[in-house]
Amino acid sequence: MIEDILKQFKGNLINKNIDLSSIYFEITDIDKIYNLDTCNTIDSTIESENFLKFKISTENLFLIVEGKKHPEDLLFNEKVKISGDISILAP
């Protein structure tokens, strides 16, 4: 299910000239990290110097996907944490 959500998100970014291999999602309640480029889990820590990681639970990820919560609302409540280089999203 998470892989499908990431594939859909990736599809929205494919033509935006963004390095998707540097973007990760850490799903806190299942203790897994997914790479957005492959939409698969990674077995090691993030070794890249330039990366962007979103730390979120499956529950909050589903709230965003279902449109029940805006991502900014979860950022202010500290239910989503972002670390790394946010400029990766700037084409």
N, C-alpha and C positions, 0 to 999 in steps of 0.2 A: 504494500500500500504506500509506504513512504517513497519507494523507488518510483512509483507512478506519479506521485505528486511532484517529485524532483524533475522527472522527465517533462512534465507539463510546464513547469517553471523554466526549465532549460529551453524548451521550445519557444518561449516568449522572449528569450534573450539571444537566440542564435544569430540574428542579424544585427546585433548591437555592437559588434567589435569588442567584446569583453572576453578576457581570458578566463573561461569557465573552469579550467583545471586548477585555478588558484582559489576557488570558492568552495567552502565546506559548510556542512550543517552538522552540528553536534546535537544528537537527540539524547537529552539528559536521562529520561526515564528508562531507556533501553541501553544506555551506555555505548552508543555507536556513533561513529563519525562517517558521514557520506561525502564523497566528492561530487560536485555538481556536474562536472564534465562526463564522468562515467555513470553517475547515479547509483554507484555501488559503495559499499562500506570500504574503508581502508583499514589495514591491519596494523599500521604503525602510527606514530605521531606525525604531525605535519612538519615536514622538514624544509619547506620552502621559506625563503626570507620574506617574500611578498605573498601574503595570503589574506583572505577575508573569511572569518568564521562566524556563523550565526549559531548561538547556543539556545536551544528551545526544546520544550517537551512535545511529545506527540499530541497531547491534548490541545496545547496552544497552537501548534502547527495546523491542526484540523480546524480550529476556530477561525484562523486567518483564511484558510482555503475555502471554507464554507461561507465566508463573508460575514460571520457573526462578530468578528472583532477586526479593527483596523490595526495593522502592525505597530503604528505609533502608540496606540493605547497600551499595548503590551510592553513596549520599550519603556514608557514612563512608569509602569508598574514593576519594572525590572524582571519581567517574565521572559524576556528575550534579551540576550546579551550579544553584543557585536564586538569582535576583537580583530585586530589586524589592520590592513591598509584599505580604508574605504574608497580610496581613489581608484581601485581596481574596477569599480563600477562606472567610472567616467571614461567614455570612449576617447 
